[in-house]
Amino acid sequence: MNTLEVGEVPHHLAASYATGFGQEGAAWIAGLPALAASMLERWDLERGFDVWPALSSRWDDVVAKGDILRIVRRRFDLLTDVLGLDRARATGWTLGRLLQNALRDIDDGETRIAPSSVVIADSLLTR
């Protein structure tokens, strides 16, 4: 099994529209268990770290539908159910991932946190 070195970032589960998991409705979730199993065989990863990409996938569509907090919470619940994740643990890892993303953005010169990150954090913290 491969392990990650400090600072190394693998190609994560990438459950997004771009990888074919985003077509029509909740169909994007269909391949997650197999994809997660495949990734976990190759990397010693905490699965909760990989929830964020699926939550932020097709963000413009989420915003266009309205009721963003409900949609994010529903996606989170589906992901944690399908992957068999403890919701509290997955929440912590997702918030950690959002923090990591924000710190990288700041390092790259951004002056504000991405709006999608703020909404995702809010949806998980105000349940």
C-alpha positions as CSV (number, residue, x, y, z in Angstrom):
1,M,0.0,0.0,0.0
2,N,1.3,3.5,-0.8
3,T,1.4,6.1,1.9
4,L,1.5,9.8,1.5
5,E,4.4,12.0,2.3
6,V,3.9,15.2,4.2
7,G,2.7,17.9,1.7
8,E,1.9,15.3,-1.0
9,V,-1.7,15.5,-2.3
10,P,-3.1,12.5,-4.3
11,H,-5.7,12.6,-6.9
12,H,-8.7,12.3,-4.7
13,L,-12.0,10.5,-5.3
14,A,-13.0,13.3,-7.7
15,A,-16.7,12.5,-7.6
16,S,-17.7,15.3,-9.8
17,Y,-19.5,16.1,-13.0
18,A,-16.2,16.2,-14.9
19,T,-15.5,12.6,-14.0
20,G,-18.9,11.3,-15.1
21,F,-20.5,11.2,-11.6
22,G,-22.5,14.3,-12.1
23,Q,-25.2,13.4,-14.6
24,E,-28.8,13.8,-13.8
25,G,-30.0,14.0,-10.3
26,A,-28.3,12.0,-7.7
27,A,-26.8,9.6,-10.2
28,W,-23.4,11.1,-9.5
29,I,-23.3,9.0,-6.3
30,A,-23.6,5.6,-8.0
31,G,-19.9,5.0,-8.6
32,L,-18.6,6.3,-5.2
33,P,-18.4,3.0,-3.3
34,A,-16.2,1.3,-6.0
35,L,-14.2,4.4,-6.5
36,A,-13.6,4.8,-2.7
37,A,-12.6,1.1,-2.4
38,S,-10.2,1.5,-5.3
39,M,-8.6,4.6,-3.8
40,L,-8.3,3.1,-0.3
41,E,-6.5,0.1,-1.8
42,R,-3.9,2.5,-3.3
43,W,-3.6,5.1,-0.5
44,D,-3.8,5.1,3.2
45,L,-6.4,7.9,3.3
46,E,-9.1,9.1,5.6
47,R,-12.3,8.7,3.5
48,G,-13.9,11.7,5.2
49,F,-11.2,13.9,3.6
50,D,-12.7,13.2,0.2
51,V,-16.3,14.3,0.9
52,W,-15.7,17.9,-0.1
53,P,-15.1,17.4,-3.9
54,A,-18.5,15.8,-4.2
55,L,-20.2,18.5,-2.1
56,S,-18.8,21.3,-4.3
57,S,-19.3,19.5,-7.6
58,R,-21.5,21.4,-10.1
59,W,-21.7,24.3,-7.7
60,D,-23.5,26.6,-10.2
61,D,-26.3,24.1,-10.5
62,V,-26.6,23.9,-6.8
63,V,-26.9,27.7,-6.5
64,A,-29.4,27.8,-9.4
65,K,-31.7,25.4,-7.7
66,G,-31.9,27.5,-4.6
67,D,-32.2,26.1,-1.0
68,I,-28.4,25.5,-1.1
69,L,-28.1,24.4,2.5
70,R,-30.7,21.7,2.0
71,I,-29.0,20.4,-1.1
72,V,-25.5,20.4,0.5
73,R,-26.9,18.6,3.5
74,R,-28.6,16.0,1.3
75,R,-25.5,15.4,-0.7
76,F,-23.5,15.0,2.6
77,D,-26.1,12.6,4.0
78,L,-26.0,10.5,0.8
79,L,-22.3,10.4,0.7
80,T,-21.9,9.4,4.3
81,D,-24.6,6.7,4.0
82,V,-23.2,5.2,0.8
83,L,-19.6,5.2,2.0
84,G,-20.5,4.1,5.5
85,L,-18.9,7.2,7.1
86,D,-19.5,8.5,10.6
87,R,-21.2,11.9,10.0
88,A,-19.4,13.7,12.8
89,R,-16.0,12.4,11.7
90,A,-16.8,13.2,8.0
91,T,-17.9,16.7,9.1
92,G,-14.6,17.3,10.9
93,W,-12.6,16.1,7.9
94,T,-14.6,18.2,5.5
95,L,-14.2,21.3,7.6
96,G,-10.4,20.5,7.8
97,R,-10.4,20.2,4.0
98,L,-12.1,23.6,3.7
99,L,-9.6,25.1,6.0
100,Q,-6.7,23.6,3.9
101,N,-8.3,25.0,0.7
102,A,-8.7,28.4,2.3
103,L,-5.1,28.5,3.4
104,R,-3.8,27.5,0.0
105,D,-6.0,30.2,-1.6
106,I,-4.6,32.8,0.8
107,D,-1.1,31.6,0.0
108,D,-2.0,32.1,-3.7
109,G,-3.0,35.7,-3.1
110,E,-6.8,35.3,-2.5
111,T,-8.3,37.8,-0.1
112,R,-11.5,36.0,0.7
113,I,-12.7,32.5,1.3
114,A,-14.6,30.9,-1.7
115,P,-18.3,31.4,-1.3
116,S,-19.0,27.7,-1.9
117,S,-16.6,26.9,1.0
118,V,-18.5,29.3,3.3
119,V,-21.9,27.7,2.4
120,I,-20.6,24.1,2.8
121,A,-19.1,24.9,6.2
122,D,-22.3,26.7,7.3
123,S,-24.5,23.7,6.1
124,L,-22.4,21.3,8.2
125,L,-22.1,23.5,11.3
126,T,-25.8,24.5,11.5
127,R,-27.5,21.1,11.3
